[in-house]
Amino acid sequence: MDLVVFTTVARTGSLGAAATELRLSMPSVSARIAALERKLGAALFVRGPRGSVTTPAGERLNDYAQRCLDLLDEAAIGVAKHETQRLVLAAPASLGDVVFPAVLRAVAGEPIAVHCRVAHSGEVVGRLLDGSVHAGFVMPKVPLRGLRSEPINRSAMVAVCPRHHPLADRRRLGIEDLSRTGVIVYRWGRDAQELSASLEHPDRGLDAPIHTTGLPSTAIRLAIDAGFVAIVPAFVAARSIRDGDTVLLPLRFGGWRVDVQFVYASATADRLGVRTLLDNLPALRTAFDEG
């Protein structure tokens, strides 16, 4: 219960909001947090007139607390429902729109309850190693430290723009042609900064900025709604092109690519959910090809 109270305060940013959500008294919440801080020997929150903000120690605890609570949930489900096995899956937010629907289709009809988690690639690896996640998808290349992996997709970076954009009908384009339009680049890793830097041009003015975003779906949205040229992985652009919202520009971006891998630990290889996904790797790969 202490961990539930702690994570609720961390999420809501307020002892009072946590008390209301958990249907506890304010003094009870405050006392539990104080007791937890004494046990750990560290302050977990900085309290102020606008609420409670986690300290660095509180931020570290929050990650462990979430994992502990997830494992307790899994234990409860495992004891209560022998006929259904839990599959905890993690993937970066940038892959979620493609990965999670494909996984749910792959396990349809099986006695598997899928729990999707959003985490960046390094966190996915960490959670696989501590056992709080059974399988996941990672990008770009991260140290897998003994985990098993299967390649899912290797996607080139492409440029798309809305149909009404001045560059939309051009059959030939060079990087210099982007100097008079706003560009939004998906920031998938360190290479994204190099790609962004390669788009700089003496003729680029304040009305033609270069922005980056951690979500490729945001880049597509800015292209459709605000007339930007979006530079994203091909698997992200596929759906908007197919739906007629954007058009593919004839531009190449050298060796910049995004690799997606399915990863899992040896200990979970025989788990029903992991086996099912391994059996359905062709379908998962097709999902990326189709966007």
Secondary structure, DSSP 4 states (H G I P E B T S, - for coil): -HHHHHHHHHHHS-HHHHHHHHT--HHHHHHHHHHHHHHHTS--EEEETTEEEE-HHHHHHHHHHHHHHHHHHHHHHHHH-TT-EEEEEEE-HHHHHHHHHHHHHHTTTSSEEEEEEE--HHHHHHHHHHTS-SEEEE-S----TT-EEEEEEEEEEEEEEETTSTTTT-S---GGGGGGS-EEEE--SHHHHHHHHHT--TT--TTS-EEEES-HHHHHHHHHHH-PEEEEEHHHHHHHHHTTSEEE-S---TT-EEEEEEEE-GGGTTSHHHHHHHHTHHHHHHHHHH-
